[in-house]
Amino acid sequence: MLGGGGARLAAHGAALGARVGLCAKTGSDDAGATVRAALTRLQVDTRWLGTLAGGRTTTWHEAPGRPGARRVDRGADLSLRLDEVPLAAAAPAHLTLVSGYSLSVEPARSAVIGALQSAAARGGRAALQLDAELLWWTNPRMTRKVLEPALDAAYSIALTAADARTLFGPRATSREAIRELAAMGPHLVLLIEDDGGVLLQEGGRAHPLPVEDTGAVGDRYAGPAAFWVALSRGMPARRAAELAQRHALRSGRPGAPAPIRRQAL
């Protein structure tokens, strides 16, 4: 799989026809060069993709179908500073999306919270890929505390059922999880179940989308990327969630995804 959360979201978004720029940092190693080249081929704007001299690129090791065997070799991405994040005037994005993994430590934590707050100040353009399962804390209360400032600033968030279990414990249902998360600030909460089903919390209403297609989710970032591309194209949230579910289930199959067209308003 290409890169970490930010890079994979950017790759999926570009493959779906969105104009995407990535603000992140790689090491000055072969892995960093590989990620940069792959993103360039996908026409992701990499002008804000920095390089940490002498550093190594953060690398994830994950066997397909075995998330419990995941290992993360930490590196340059968590050294991103707030002053390296482009101002809104320099990068006028329709949507600012951050990966929750970057909330792990400083200085990346301040960088992503600053990016979300700046986007929120422009009016509902802040989005968060929760990634609670990938944070380093095993205590649910501590993990929620780490995420609180980002949840407060985000208009929309996405997570997996595994993230929900990390945040609220194994006994909490997905419906309970999205309701609790919505109460912490976000207007839209998208949760992708282990079997590919989707729950969307929009304001005070939950929309369950049961699985209508066979298959398994290939990449945890495929569905959320499609959701946010669809929202940026002007689609209603429920329609965007349906596209997210479809793309998530097809992400493990061969063939390029079809671009998401702008909704006629």
C-alpha positions as CSV (number, residue, x, y, z in Angstrom):
1,M,0.0,0.0,0.0
2,L,1.3,3.5,-0.9
3,G,2.5,5.6,2.0
4,G,0.7,6.5,5.3
5,G,-2.8,7.8,5.8
6,G,-2.2,11.2,4.2
7,A,-0.5,9.8,1.1
8,R,-3.1,7.1,0.7
9,L,-6.0,9.5,1.0
10,A,-4.3,11.8,-1.5
11,A,-3.7,8.8,-3.9
12,H,-7.4,7.7,-3.8
13,G,-8.7,11.2,-4.2
14,A,-6.5,11.8,-7.2
15,A,-7.5,8.5,-8.8
16,L,-11.2,9.6,-8.3
17,G,-10.5,12.8,-10.3
18,A,-10.0,15.3,-7.5
19,R,-7.4,18.0,-7.5
20,V,-5.3,17.1,-4.5
21,G,-2.3,18.6,-2.8
22,L,-0.4,16.9,0.0
23,C,1.3,18.7,2.9
24,A,3.6,16.2,4.7
25,K,7.2,15.2,5.1
26,T,9.3,12.2,4.0
27,G,12.8,11.2,4.8
28,S,15.7,11.5,2.4
29,D,15.7,7.8,1.7
30,D,14.5,5.4,-1.0
31,A,11.1,5.0,0.6
32,G,10.6,8.8,0.4
33,A,11.6,8.9,-3.2
34,T,9.3,6.1,-4.1
35,V,6.3,7.8,-2.4
36,R,7.0,11.1,-4.1
37,A,7.4,9.5,-7.5
38,A,4.1,7.6,-7.1
39,L,2.2,10.6,-6.0
40,T,3.6,12.6,-8.9
41,R,2.4,9.9,-11.3
42,L,-1.1,10.3,-9.9
43,Q,-0.8,14.1,-10.4
44,V,-1.0,14.9,-6.7
45,D,0.5,18.4,-6.1
46,T,3.6,17.8,-4.0
47,R,4.9,21.3,-3.7
48,W,4.2,21.1,0.1
49,L,5.7,17.6,0.5
50,G,8.9,18.3,2.4
51,T,12.0,16.2,3.0
52,L,13.7,15.8,6.4
53,A,17.5,15.8,5.6
54,G,19.1,12.7,6.9
55,G,15.7,11.4,8.2
56,R,13.8,8.3,7.2
57,T,10.3,8.0,5.9
58,T,7.7,6.6,8.2
59,T,6.9,3.0,7.0
60,W,3.9,0.8,7.8
61,H,4.3,-3.0,7.7
62,E,0.9,-4.7,7.4
63,A,0.1,-8.1,6.0
64,P,-3.2,-8.2,4.1
65,G,-6.1,-9.3,6.3
66,R,-3.9,-9.2,9.5
67,P,-4.3,-5.7,11.0
68,G,-3.2,-7.0,14.4
69,A,0.3,-7.7,12.9
70,R,0.8,-4.1,11.9
71,R,4.1,-2.4,12.7
72,V,4.9,1.2,12.3
73,D,8.5,2.5,11.9
74,R,8.2,6.1,12.9
75,G,10.0,8.7,10.9
76,A,9.9,12.1,9.2
77,D,6.1,12.7,8.9
78,L,5.7,13.5,12.6
79,S,8.3,16.3,12.3
80,L,6.0,18.5,10.2
81,R,5.7,21.9,11.8
82,L,2.8,24.4,11.8
83,D,4.9,27.0,10.0
84,E,5.4,24.5,7.2
85,V,1.6,24.2,6.6
86,P,0.6,26.5,3.8
87,L,-1.7,29.4,4.6
88,A,-5.2,29.5,3.1
89,A,-4.2,32.3,0.8
90,A,-1.3,30.2,-0.6
91,A,-3.4,27.0,-0.9
92,P,-7.1,27.8,-1.2
93,A,-8.5,24.3,-0.8
94,H,-12.1,23.5,-0.9
95,L,-11.5,20.9,1.8
96,T,-8.7,20.5,4.3
97,L,-8.3,16.9,5.4
98,V,-5.9,15.6,8.1
99,S,-4.9,12.1,9.4
100,G,-5.5,11.5,13.0
101,Y,-2.2,9.6,13.2
102,S,-0.5,13.0,13.1
103,L,-2.0,13.9,16.4
104,S,0.3,11.4,18.1
105,V,3.2,13.8,19.0
106,E,4.5,17.3,18.6
107,P,5.3,19.2,16.4
108,A,2.9,17.3,14.0
109,R,0.0,17.6,16.5
110,S,0.1,21.4,16.5
111,A,0.4,21.4,12.7
112,V,-2.7,19.4,12.0
113,I,-4.8,21.1,14.7
114,G,-3.8,24.4,13.3
115,A,-4.7,23.3,9.8
116,L,-8.1,22.1,10.9
117,Q,-8.9,25.2,12.9
118,S,-7.8,27.4,10.0
119,A,-10.1,25.5,7.6
120,A,-13.0,25.6,10.1
121,A,-12.6,29.4,10.3
122,R,-13.3,29.5,6.6
123,G,-16.6,27.7,7.0
124,G,-17.1,24.0,7.3
125,R,-14.1,22.8,5.3
126,A,-12.3,20.8,7.9
127,A,-12.2,17.0,7.8
128,L,-10.5,14.3,9.9
129,Q,-9.6,10.7,9.2
130,L,-9.8,9.5,12.7
131,D,-7.2,6.7,12.7
132,A,-7.8,6.1,16.4
133,E,-6.6,2.4,16.0
134,L,-3.2,3.7,14.8
135,L,-2.6,6.0,17.8
136,W,-0.1,4.9,20.4
137,W,-2.5,4.9,23.4
138,T,-4.4,1.8,24.4
139,N,-6.5,3.6,27.0
140,P,-9.8,4.7,25.3
141,R,-10.2,7.8,27.6
142,M,-6.7,9.0,26.8
143,T,-7.2,8.4,23.1
144,R,-10.4,10.5,23.1
145,K,-8.5,13.2,25.0
146,V,-5.9,13.3,22.3
147,L,-8.5,13.6,19.6
148,E,-10.8,16.2,21.2
149,P,-9.3,19.4,19.7
150,A,-9.5,17.9,16.2
151,L,-13.0,16.6,16.7
152,D,-14.1,20.1,17.9
153,A,-12.7,21.7,14.7
154,A,-13.8,19.1,12.2
155,Y,-17.0,19.4,10.2
156,S,-16.8,15.8,9.0
157,I,-14.9,12.7,10.2
158,A,-14.5,9.1,9.0
159,L,-13.5,6.0,11.0
160,T,-13.6,2.3,10.9
161,A,-15.4,0.0,13.4
162,A,-11.9,-0.9,14.8
163,D,-11.4,2.8,15.5
164,A,-14.7,2.9,17.3
165,R,-13.7,0.0,19.5
166,T,-10.4,1.7,20.3
167,L,-12.3,4.8,21.4
168,F,-15.3,3.4,23.3
169,G,-14.3,-0.2,24.1
170,P,-15.5,-3.5,22.6
171,R,-19.0,-3.4,24.1
172,A,-20.0,-0.1,22.4
173,T,-22.1,-0.5,19.3
174,S,-21.3,1.4,16.1
175,R,-24.5,3.5,16.5
176,E,-23.5,4.5,20.0
177,A,-20.0,5.4,18.8
178,I,-21.1,7.7,16.0
179,R,-23.7,9.4,18.2
180,E,-21.0,10.1,20.9
181,L,-18.6,11.4,18.2
182,A,-21.2,13.7,16.7
183,A,-21.8,15.1,20.2
184,M,-18.2,16.1,20.3
185,G,-18.5,18.5,17.4
186,P,-18.6,17.0,13.8
187,H,-21.8,17.4,11.8
188,L,-21.0,14.4,9.6
189,V,-19.6,11.0,10.9
190,L,-18.9,8.2,8.5
191,L,-18.2,4.8,10.0
192,I,-17.2,1.8,7.8
193,E,-18.0,-1.6,9.4
194,D,-15.8,-4.7,9.2
195,D,-18.1,-6.3,6.7
196,G,-18.3,-3.1,4.5
197,G,-21.5,-1.8,5.8
198,V,-21.7,1.9,6.5
199,L,-23.2,4.1,9.1
200,L,-23.6,7.8,8.5
201,Q,-24.5,10.3,11.3
202,E,-25.8,13.5,9.8
203,G,-26.7,16.0,12.5
204,G,-29.1,14.1,14.8
205,R,-30.0,11.4,12.3
206,A,-28.3,8.1,11.7
207,H,-28.4,6.5,8.2
208,P,-27.5,2.8,8.1
209,L,-26.3,1.5,4.7
210,P,-26.2,-2.4,4.7
211,V,-23.9,-4.3,2.5
212,E,-25.3,-4.8,-1.0
213,D,-22.1,-6.1,-2.7
214,T,-19.9,-9.0,-1.9
215,G,-16.3,-8.5,-1.0
216,A,-14.1,-7.1,1.6
217,V,-12.7,-3.6,2.2
218,G,-9.2,-3.6,0.6
219,D,-7.9,-0.3,1.9
220,R,-9.2,1.5,5.0
221,Y,-8.7,4.9,3.2
222,A,-10.6,4.1,0.0
223,G,-14.1,4.7,1.3
224,P,-13.4,7.9,3.2
225,A,-11.5,9.4,0.2
226,A,-14.5,8.7,-2.0
227,F,-16.8,10.2,0.6
228,W,-14.9,13.5,0.7
229,V,-14.4,13.7,-3.0
230,A,-18.2,13.3,-3.5
231,L,-19.0,15.9,-0.9
232,S,-16.6,18.3,-2.6
233,R,-18.5,17.7,-5.8
234,G,-21.7,18.9,-4.2
235,M,-23.3,15.6,-3.5
236,P,-25.7,15.1,-0.5
237,A,-24.1,13.3,2.4
238,R,-26.1,10.1,2.0
239,R,-25.3,9.8,-1.7
240,A,-21.6,10.4,-0.8
241,A,-21.8,7.6,1.8
242,E,-23.2,5.2,-0.8
243,L,-20.3,6.0,-3.1
244,A,-17.9,5.6,-0.2
245,Q,-19.2,2.1,0.5
246,R,-19.0,1.1,-3.1
247,H,-15.4,2.3,-3.5
248,A,-14.3,0.7,-0.2
249,L,-15.6,-2.7,-1.2
250,R,-14.0,-2.4,-4.7
251,S,-10.7,-1.1,-3.5
252,G,-9.2,-4.6,-3.3
253,R,-10.1,-5.4,-6.9
254,P,-8.2,-4.7,-10.0
255,G,-9.1,-1.8,-12.3
256,A,-9.0,2.0,-11.9
257,P,-11.9,3.6,-10.1
258,A,-14.2,5.9,-12.2
259,P,-13.9,9.6,-11.4
260,I,-16.6,11.2,-9.3
261,R,-18.4,13.9,-11.3
262,R,-19.8,17.1,-9.9
263,Q,-23.4,17.0,-8.8
264,A,-25.8,19.2,-10.6
265,L,-27.2,21.7,-8.1
